Amino acid sequence: MRPAARDNGGGFGPPEKRSRDDIARDIKDRYLTPERAAEIYDYGAD
């Protein structure tokens, strides 16, 4: 199993426009850690 990504690329568009479903999928697929999602997208603060 691959470790979760630590540094994520620039992506497309502003982070605040990324859908919550896309963020959740990235965490599930281990492209993004929950901690990094919180830093970048304020995810999990709901």
Backbone bond lengths (Angstrom), bond angles and torsions (degrees), N, CA, C in turn:
res aa  C-N    CA-C-N  psi(-1)  N-CA   C-N-CA  omega(-1)  CA-C   N-CA-C  phi
1 M - - - 1.452 - - 1.522 108.72 -
2 R 1.311 115.86 136.77 1.473 121.58 179.03 1.523 110.45 -79.43
3 P 1.316 117.55 143.91 1.466 119.22 173.53 1.527 110.43 -70.40
4 A 1.293 115.90 156.60 1.470 121.04 177.66 1.520 109.97 -64.88
5 A 1.306 115.20 149.10 1.466 120.65 179.05 1.528 110.17 -64.74
6 R 1.289 116.12 142.67 1.462 121.20 178.72 1.533 111.14 -99.63
7 D 1.315 117.01 -40.77 1.463 121.33 -179.96 1.511 108.00 -116.78
8 N 1.295 115.74 124.68 1.456 119.72 -179.23 1.513 109.76 -103.26
9 G 1.338 114.90 146.27 1.453 121.14 -178.44 1.516 111.98 -69.71
10 G 1.312 114.31 178.91 1.452 120.62 -176.29 1.516 114.84 -67.33
11 G 1.318 117.52 -31.09 1.454 120.45 179.93 1.519 111.79 67.63
12 F 1.320 116.00 -167.38 1.455 122.62 -178.47 1.514 109.55 -119.75
13 G 1.293 116.50 129.42 1.457 121.47 176.05 1.513 113.27 80.50
14 P 1.327 114.61 171.76 1.465 119.71 -178.59 1.532 111.98 -72.56
15 P 1.332 117.76 141.02 1.460 121.32 -178.10 1.532 113.72 -56.15
16 E 1.327 117.06 -34.66 1.470 119.10 -176.74 1.534 112.71 -67.20
17 K 1.327 116.98 -12.49 1.472 119.64 178.46 1.525 112.45 -95.74
18 R 1.332 118.05 -1.84 1.470 120.90 179.04 1.515 109.00 -71.63
19 S 1.323 116.45 133.81 1.472 119.75 -177.20 1.525 110.78 -71.30
20 R 1.319 115.62 147.96 1.464 121.90 178.85 1.530 110.06 -62.11
21 D 1.339 117.07 -35.25 1.465 120.55 178.35 1.528 111.03 -64.43
22 D 1.329 117.10 -40.94 1.464 120.97 178.30 1.524 111.15 -64.81
23 I 1.305 116.57 -40.22 1.471 120.62 178.87 1.527 109.78 -64.85
24 A 1.329 117.03 -45.64 1.466 121.30 179.53 1.530 110.60 -60.36
25 R 1.338 117.55 -41.06 1.455 121.40 179.10 1.529 110.42 -65.00
26 D 1.328 117.26 -41.41 1.465 120.14 178.56 1.525 111.50 -62.65
27 I 1.320 117.40 -37.45 1.466 120.78 177.19 1.525 109.41 -67.39
28 K 1.319 116.92 -46.47 1.463 121.59 179.62 1.526 111.48 -59.66
29 D 1.327 116.61 -41.01 1.461 121.72 -179.27 1.529 112.89 -83.02
30 R 1.325 116.45 2.04 1.462 124.21 175.99 1.521 113.87 66.35
31 Y 1.322 116.50 27.99 1.469 120.66 172.21 1.526 110.34 -84.49
32 L 1.330 115.61 -16.32 1.456 122.42 -173.07 1.517 107.85 -147.26
33 T 1.327 117.40 137.71 1.462 119.70 175.40 1.531 109.05 -87.04
34 P 1.325 116.97 155.66 1.469 118.89 176.30 1.531 112.17 -58.54
35 E 1.328 116.14 -35.40 1.467 119.76 179.57 1.529 111.16 -65.33
36 R 1.321 115.72 -43.55 1.473 119.75 -179.94 1.529 110.43 -68.46
37 A 1.330 116.82 -37.06 1.472 120.63 177.13 1.529 110.16 -61.30
38 A 1.317 116.26 -38.09 1.470 119.80 177.81 1.523 110.38 -66.09
39 E 1.334 117.22 -40.61 1.468 121.21 -179.77 1.523 112.03 -66.66
40 I 1.328 116.30 -47.39 1.464 120.54 -173.29 1.519 112.74 -80.65
41 Y 1.333 115.38 -45.59 1.468 120.68 -169.59 1.521 114.09 -110.61
42 D 1.329 118.04 -0.37 1.459 121.65 -173.80 1.528 109.76 57.93
43 Y 1.334 115.20 32.53 1.463 122.63 -177.49 1.521 109.67 -79.77
44 G 1.307 115.80 137.67 1.451 121.01 -179.45 1.511 112.42 95.60
45 A 1.306 116.90 -6.32 1.465 120.86 179.90 1.526 111.53 -87.20
46 D 1.330 116.73 -2.19 1.477 120.25 -177.79 1.510 112.07 -64.36
